[in-house]
Amino acid sequence: MYPPEEHWVLTKDAFERFLAALDPDPNAAGVVYERIRSRLMIFFRCNGCADAELLTDETLDRTIRRLGEIEIRNVMSFVKGIARNVASEAHKKSSKTAAIEDLPAPVWDRSRPDEAPAADPMQLRCLERCLQKLGPDEEKLIRDYYQDEKRQKIDRKRRIAEALGISAGALRIKAFRVRRQLQRCVEGCVRLQTS
């Protein structure tokens, strides 16, 4: 089994070793990497996984981590095997916990307190606890990021990025990291409550 993800951090050297395993030419390796990433996103979406981007990152992280531990003869086959495991784990988890995006709007948007939450009350309590563990800036970011619908949501994200002085892509990555941290916290809290 893999060591806990919290104890492993992707380093520049590990990533460069992975790229070199894909192709000795750095430019060609970059193209192969983007193709793998794109195929993984499609794989997870086609397999009904809620967060294809998160699962793609997890698959690549595990592959890169294992590449530093064992000799991998066929990187592409190895990535496919890891992706199948990650998808299987995601399906098992999704049957136990709701994704943060699936939690009702009142958790994020306090302007509609009269709406009754549809999610499990334990998950909502865990989410509130985990939100309180975030720093004030991260909590505000994640609450703001998931407010509104459709066009208003796009406009809000643009305003958040402008206020932070970062690009829309950098904002997406920042929100993704906070959301991943929050998702792990909620899952851990739910596990503790149900064990």
PEHU-V553100 format. One record per backbone hydrogen bond with DSSP energy under -1.0 kcal/mol. NH is the residue of the N-H (numbers start at 1). CO is the residue of the C=O. If there is no record, write none. Layout:
nh=NH co=CO
nh=NH co=CO
This chain:
nh=7 co=4
nh=8 co=5
nh=15 co=11
nh=16 co=12
nh=17 co=13
nh=18 co=14
nh=19 co=15
nh=20 co=16
nh=21 co=17
nh=22 co=18
nh=23 co=19
nh=29 co=25
nh=30 co=26
nh=31 co=27
nh=32 co=28
nh=33 co=29
nh=34 co=30
nh=35 co=31
nh=36 co=32
nh=37 co=33
nh=38 co=34
nh=39 co=35
nh=40 co=36
nh=41 co=37
nh=42 co=38
nh=43 co=39
nh=44 co=40
nh=45 co=41
nh=46 co=42
nh=47 co=43
nh=48 co=45
nh=49 co=44
nh=55 co=51
nh=56 co=52
nh=57 co=53
nh=58 co=54
nh=59 co=55
nh=60 co=56
nh=61 co=57
nh=62 co=58
nh=63 co=59
nh=64 co=60
nh=65 co=61
nh=66 co=62
nh=67 co=63
nh=68 co=64
nh=69 co=66
nh=70 co=66
nh=78 co=74
nh=79 co=75
nh=80 co=76
nh=81 co=77
nh=82 co=78
nh=83 co=79
nh=84 co=80
nh=85 co=81
nh=86 co=82
nh=87 co=83
nh=88 co=84
nh=89 co=85
nh=90 co=86
nh=91 co=87
nh=92 co=88
nh=93 co=89
nh=94 co=90
nh=95 co=91
nh=96 co=93
nh=97 co=93
nh=102 co=99
nh=103 co=100
nh=107 co=104
nh=108 co=105
nh=109 co=105
nh=112 co=109
nh=115 co=112
nh=124 co=120
nh=125 co=121
nh=126 co=122
nh=127 co=123
nh=128 co=124
nh=129 co=125
nh=130 co=126
nh=131 co=127
nh=132 co=128
nh=139 co=135
nh=140 co=136
nh=141 co=137
nh=142 co=138
nh=143 co=139
nh=144 co=140
nh=145 co=141
nh=146 co=142
nh=147 co=144
nh=152 co=149
nh=153 co=149
nh=154 co=150
nh=155 co=151
nh=156 co=152
nh=157 co=153
nh=158 co=154
nh=159 co=155
nh=160 co=156
nh=161 co=157
nh=162 co=158
nh=163 co=159
nh=164 co=160
nh=166 co=161
nh=171 co=167
nh=172 co=168
nh=173 co=169
nh=174 co=170
nh=175 co=171
nh=176 co=172
nh=177 co=173
nh=178 co=174
nh=179 co=175
nh=180 co=176
nh=181 co=177
nh=182 co=178
nh=183 co=179
nh=184 co=180
nh=185 co=181
nh=186 co=182
nh=187 co=183
nh=188 co=184
nh=189 co=185
nh=190 co=186
nh=191 co=187
nh=192 co=188
nh=193 co=189
nh=194 co=190
nh=195 co=191
